[in-house]
Amino acid sequence: MNTAQAGIFALGTSSHIYLEFDLVNPKLCKDFAAAVAAIREPRTTTGGVNFVIGFRPELWREMVPEHAPANVEGFNEDIEGVEGFVIPATQHDALVWMSSSAYDVVFDMARTVIQDLAGKATLKEETSGWAHKHDRDLTGFVDGSENPTLLDAPADALLPVGEPGAGGSVLLLQKWRHRTAEWEALPVAKQEMVMGRTKAESIELENKPEDSHVARTDQDKFGNIFRRNMPYGNVDNHGTVFVGFSAEQRRLTKMLESMAGLANGTRDALTRYTQPLTGAYYFVPSVENLRELR
């Protein structure tokens, strides 16, 4: 049985850095992959860093076809929804996500990673994330209320035994910028209708609107996703890093299409107060498959 990268389930870390890279020379993808895999074993150590290492699905399939899940693709095209709403595709070749209990630790490690990959890959996107009021995002609502427990999460997030890529996961990574002034101008009762949950207790509304965020991302309809979202940014420019793991890519794509209004013509009300800036899919291989790249 293959082992999932420990960083996927390393809850409780407060400081995060997401580094997205593009290859300098696509013909040298295996040299690049070996350098990424050799950075450090993806495990948790006392006072250390949790790693999650992912690759563009097409790149992973090219390098390790026998361990590549079928029908998993990069975020290669924008999702064009109703009312001119667009979720942009900003796919890159690889992701190194680091998390720890202290920012200085991930900052120093991120510098080391960038130096180790110099000449092989170019850093294209760097995002720093941090915990906010334990489990709330910058809208003030609890984030991840529908998350499966850690006991159940592996069944939802990881490809099962017997399938190519078993122990790995499909990751959707996005940045959503918040329109904070417009959001905070809404009365709490209106915010709750947009979300479909109460703000203080995070209780799902019985008569939530069809365009509420909860209704448009209903996991009972699309399947469970293990979320590791984090706030990002500064005082003037900030939002949410969406980090969603799934054993099936279609759960993630169907959720985005629903938010964009492609499922039934109803756009997610929360998208009127948040703007998607990036979108990429990465295949996060098992520890055993990652070691084979060295």
WOTASUL-V936387 format. One line per field, one symbol per residue. phi: phi as a letter, one per 40 degrees, with the letter a starting at -180 (. if undefined). psi: psi as a letter, one per 20 degrees, with the letter a starting at -180 (. if undefined). A space follows every 10 residues. Layout:
phi=???
psi=???
This chain:
phi=.cbccccdbc cgcbbbbbbb bbccbdcbcc ccccccccda ccabbdgbbc bbbbbddccc cccbccbbcc gbbcccbdcc ccfgcbbccb cbcabbbbba cacccccccc cccccccdgb abcbabbbba cbfgbbcccg ccbgdcdccc ccddcccbcc dgcdgdgcac bbbabbcccc cccccccdcc dccccgaccc bfccccbccc ccccccbccc cchcbccbca cahbccaaib ccbbbacbcc cccccccccc gccagbcdcc ccbbbcbbaa bbcbccdccc cccc
psi=pqpqphhgjm qiqipqpopp qqqgohikhh gghhhghigq pnrpqpjbpp qppqqphhgg hhgmhikpqq kprrniqqoo arkjppoqpl prhqpopqqr iqhhghgghg hgggghjphh qpphppppqq qolfkqajii qppkhjpqrh hhghhhhqpr piqpjpiaqp pppqpoppmg ghgiiqqhhg ghhghjqqgg ilppphlqqh jqhghikohh giqqpoqlqq qraahhorbp opoppqiphh gghhgghghi jigjjoqphh iijqpphrpq pqpnrrgghg hii.
